[in-house]
Amino acid sequence: MSVAGASYSRWDGSQQGFDLDADAILAEINDDVMYHGDVGAALRRIMQQGFSDRDGKRIAGLRELLERLRERRRQEQEDDRERRHGDEIGPPSLSAG
């Protein structure tokens, strides 16, 4: 199955999945709990804001993912408007005269 440039298939073990480091996640949560003292709030923050793993790779939170979706939607709408505008103009006429 293919959707707008993405390809989906049954998992066969050859795909590269998310390589999240449990130690990095727990360290991030631990730091937050030690600072704020609330496990629930720490989990909400990590889900909303994301974190950086031990290699410095940024793992996006829900806020960042939503912002990416909004930007992509805006771009798709803009592209669609441009396509429709081009269709309205149409090809140049070939009048002889």
N, C-alpha and C positions, 0 to 999 in steps of 0.2 A: 504494500500500500504506500502511495506517495502523496504528500500534501505540501504544496508550495515549496518545493526544493528540499523537503525532508523525506527521508526514506525510513519506513518502519517495517520491521520483520520480527519473526519469532527469535527469542534469545537462543543462541547456539554456543555461547561461551567465547566467541571470537570478538565480540564487541567490547569496546572500552567503556566501562561504566564510571560512575562517580568514584573517585579515589579519595574519600574523606578519611581523615586521620582521627580516630576516636580520641587519642590522647590530646590532640590539638583542640578538639571540640570541648572535651572535659576541662582542659586547662583554661579555655576561654570562659566557660561557665563558672569554674572555680574562682577565677579572678573577679568576675562580676558578683558572685555571691559573697566573697570576702569583702568587697567594697560596699555593696548595697545591702547584703544580708537577706536577700529574698530569692529563693530558687525559682519560683514561678516567674518573677520579673526578669531574672537572668535568661530563662528559656525564651520568654517573649522577645527580649531584646535581641538575642542571637538570631531568632527567626525573622524579625523585622529588619534588623540592620546588617546581618551577615557577620562574617569574620574573616581573618586571614589565617591560612593553615601554617604549619611549621616551615614550609618552603616559601612563605610570603605570598602565595597565590590567594587572590581574593575570592571568597565564596559569597555570592550575592545573597542578600536578604530579600524578604518579600517586597520591601519598599523599592529597592533597586530594580527588581524584576518587574514590578508594576510600572515603574517609570520607563523601562525599556519597551514594555508593551504599549504604553501610551504614545511613545515616540514612533514606534513602528506603525501604529494605527494612523497617527497623524501623517506619516510619510505615505502610507498606502492611500489615504484619502486624497492627499495632494497629487499623487501620481494618477489616481483615477480621474480627478478633475482635469488634469492636463490631457489625458487621453480623450475624455469626452469633449473638451474644448477643441482638440485637433479633429475629432470626428465632425463637429459642427461646422468647422471651416471647410472641410472637404478638400479634395484634390483641385488644383487649378484647372479652370475650364480651358478647353482647346478651341476657342472660337477663332475663326479665320476672318479677322477683319478689324 
